[in-house]
Amino acid sequence: TAPGSEAVPKEVVLAARRGEEAAVLAWLDGGGRVDATFTREGVSGFTLLMYATFYGHEQLAATLLQRGASINLQNSVGSTVLMWAAGMGHEWVVELLLQH
C-alpha cells in the first residue's frame, strides 16, 4: 500500500477538526498512519495535519509534525498544508512548517 493511502476514520477526522489531540493520538498509537488521507466535500488527499492547520489547532499540528507528518503532501486539487496555513492567516503554523 502506498504511504497515506489508508483512510482515516470519520471520528478521527472530526477529532482533528475539533483539535482533540488525545483522540487523534489514540488512533495513531493504535496503528493509524500520520499521513493517512481522507476525502471531504469531493476533494481527496486531505491529511490530519491539513485539518489541524485549517482549523487553527497549533498544538495538534505541532504534535503531528513531531510524529513525522509530511508538509509536502498535496490534496487532489494541489493544496499543501503550507498553502492552507498561509491562506487562513495562521502565521504560527507557517513558522512551524518552515522549521520542518
Sine and cosine of phi, psi and omega as CSV:
sin_phi,cos_phi,sin_psi,cos_psi,sin_omega,cos_omega
0.00,0.00,0.65,-0.76,0.01,-1.00
-0.94,0.34,0.51,-0.86,0.03,-1.00
-0.83,0.56,0.71,-0.71,0.07,-1.00
0.99,0.16,0.00,1.00,-0.09,-1.00
-0.99,0.14,-0.19,0.98,0.06,-1.00
-0.95,0.30,0.64,-0.77,0.00,-1.00
-0.97,0.23,0.53,-0.85,0.09,-1.00
-1.00,-0.03,0.79,-0.62,0.03,-1.00
-0.86,0.52,0.56,-0.83,-0.05,-1.00
-0.82,0.58,-0.64,0.77,-0.03,-1.00
-0.91,0.41,-0.48,0.88,0.04,-1.00
-0.97,0.25,-0.63,0.78,0.08,-1.00
-0.86,0.51,-0.73,0.69,0.01,-1.00
-0.90,0.44,-0.61,0.79,0.05,-1.00
-0.89,0.45,-0.67,0.74,0.04,-1.00
-0.90,0.44,-0.64,0.77,0.02,-1.00
-0.88,0.48,-0.60,0.80,-0.02,-1.00
-1.00,0.03,-0.10,1.00,-0.01,-1.00
0.98,0.21,0.40,0.92,-0.02,-1.00
-0.99,0.12,1.00,0.10,-0.10,-0.99
-0.85,0.52,-0.66,0.75,-0.05,-1.00
-0.86,0.51,-0.66,0.75,-0.01,-1.00
-0.93,0.37,-0.65,0.76,0.02,-1.00
-0.91,0.41,-0.70,0.71,-0.01,-1.00
-0.92,0.40,-0.58,0.81,0.05,-1.00
-0.88,0.48,-0.65,0.76,0.03,-1.00
-0.92,0.40,-0.70,0.72,0.02,-1.00
-0.89,0.45,-0.69,0.72,0.00,-1.00
-0.91,0.41,-0.40,0.92,0.03,-1.00
-1.00,0.06,0.10,0.99,0.05,-1.00
0.91,-0.41,-0.03,1.00,0.06,-1.00
-0.93,0.38,0.52,-0.86,-0.01,-1.00
-1.00,-0.06,0.71,-0.70,-0.06,-1.00
-0.88,0.48,-0.48,0.88,0.01,-1.00
-0.96,-0.27,0.32,0.95,0.10,-1.00
-0.87,0.48,0.48,-0.88,-0.09,-1.00
-0.89,-0.45,0.26,-0.96,0.05,-1.00
-0.52,-0.86,0.25,-0.97,-0.02,-1.00
-0.93,-0.38,0.71,-0.71,0.09,-1.00
-0.66,-0.75,0.72,-0.69,0.05,-1.00
0.78,0.62,0.66,0.75,0.08,-1.00
0.99,0.17,-0.01,1.00,0.01,-1.00
-0.95,-0.31,0.83,-0.56,-0.01,-1.00
-0.98,-0.18,0.24,-0.97,0.08,-1.00
1.00,-0.03,0.17,0.99,0.08,-1.00
-0.93,0.36,0.55,-0.84,0.10,-1.00
-0.89,-0.46,0.26,-0.97,0.05,-1.00
-0.88,0.48,-0.59,0.81,0.04,-1.00
-0.89,0.45,-0.64,0.77,0.05,-1.00
-0.87,0.49,-0.70,0.72,-0.01,-1.00
-0.93,0.38,-0.70,0.71,0.02,-1.00
-0.86,0.51,-0.65,0.76,0.01,-1.00
-0.92,0.38,-0.76,0.65,-0.04,-1.00
-0.84,0.54,-0.66,0.75,-0.06,-1.00
-1.00,-0.03,0.11,0.99,0.15,-0.99
0.97,0.23,0.48,0.88,-0.02,-1.00
-1.00,-0.09,1.00,0.06,-0.11,-0.99
-0.86,0.51,-0.73,0.68,-0.05,-1.00
-0.90,0.43,-0.68,0.73,0.02,-1.00
-0.90,0.44,-0.67,0.74,0.03,-1.00
-0.87,0.49,-0.71,0.71,0.01,-1.00
-0.89,0.46,-0.66,0.75,0.01,-1.00
-0.91,0.42,-0.68,0.73,0.02,-1.00
-0.89,0.46,-0.63,0.78,0.06,-1.00
-0.90,0.43,-0.66,0.75,0.05,-1.00
-0.89,0.46,-0.50,0.87,0.01,-1.00
-0.99,0.12,0.00,1.00,0.09,-1.00
0.99,-0.17,0.26,0.97,0.03,-1.00
-0.87,0.50,0.67,-0.74,-0.01,-1.00
-0.99,0.13,0.67,-0.75,0.09,-1.00
-1.00,-0.05,-0.06,1.00,-0.10,-0.99
-0.99,-0.17,-0.12,0.99,-0.01,-1.00
-0.93,0.36,0.53,-0.85,0.03,-1.00
-0.87,-0.49,0.56,-0.83,0.13,-0.99
-0.99,0.14,-0.06,-1.00,-0.13,-0.99
-0.93,0.36,-0.20,0.98,0.09,-1.00
-0.97,-0.26,0.18,0.98,0.12,-0.99
1.00,0.02,0.13,0.99,-0.01,-1.00
-0.99,0.12,0.64,-0.77,0.09,-1.00
-0.94,-0.33,0.17,-0.99,0.02,-1.00
-0.89,0.45,-0.56,0.83,0.04,-1.00
-0.91,0.42,-0.63,0.78,0.06,-1.00
-0.89,0.45,-0.67,0.74,0.04,-1.00
-0.87,0.50,-0.75,0.66,-0.07,-1.00
-0.88,0.48,-0.73,0.69,0.00,-1.00
-0.91,0.42,-0.69,0.73,-0.02,-1.00
-0.90,0.44,-0.53,0.85,0.00,-1.00
-1.00,0.01,-0.06,1.00,0.00,-1.00
0.96,0.27,0.38,0.93,0.01,-1.00
-1.00,0.04,0.99,0.16,-0.06,-1.00
-0.87,0.50,-0.57,0.82,-0.02,-1.00
-0.86,0.52,-0.65,0.76,-0.04,-1.00
-0.98,0.20,-0.51,0.86,0.09,-1.00
-0.86,0.51,-0.74,0.68,0.04,-1.00
-0.87,0.49,-0.70,0.71,0.01,-1.00
-0.87,0.49,-0.71,0.71,-0.02,-1.00
-0.91,0.41,-0.65,0.76,-0.02,-1.00
-0.92,0.39,-0.35,0.94,0.06,-1.00
-0.98,0.20,-0.27,0.96,-0.06,-1.00
-0.98,-0.21,0.00,0.00,0.00,0.00
